[in-house]
């Protein structure tokens, strides 16, 4: 079950790797979300991947409330809530996709539609949720006295995700339509975090962090 959840979220969340094969524009997209825009012929490949990812994230979060207890103690609930927010946001992102791809349509004004607004809010929620989940994970590991290599890895992962988030936001503000590369890193790191959380699920709740180390 744990391996299936981990593999599922890694595959479903990274459908963007098919972008070069399925993108219909003459120039590369400026946003990953453009792959799932309404005017793209293969939109449901990417929207479907996000829908599956959202459901898997919710499943991992629900199981993690108790399944991470031996690993993270009381912090397991907080991490689960952050991951659940990512799941809800990812589903909303897939349902409220961009109505058009700005890269291929100069007249596209995606944020002026209800779908575009939902997409913008959902994307922000997902990004903030994953960043919060990594921060809470670090706090939980530190509080539970996790082995130094494990805590160091979590810190590096949280730092990397934070840097990618800042680069993405900077690109959005200073050069809209140029954030596709940092977004790839953002999604990849987020899917790796979700996969690790899935692999750490356990039925044990004896409170001994060493058993889950």
KAMO-V324507 format. One line per field, one symbol per residue. burial: b if it has 24 or more other C-alpha atoms within 12 Angstrom, else e. A space follows every 50 residues. Layout:
burial->???
This chain:
burial->ebeebbbbbbbbbbbbbebeeebbbeebbbbbbbbbbbbbebbbbbbbbb bbbbbbbbbbbbbbbbbbbbbbbbbbbbbbbbbbbbbbbbbbbbbbbbbb bbbbeeeeebeeeebbebbbbbbbbbbbbbbbbbbbbbbbbbebebeeeb beebbebbebbbebbebbbeeeeeeebbbbbbbbbbbbbbbbbbbbbbbb bbeeeebebeebe
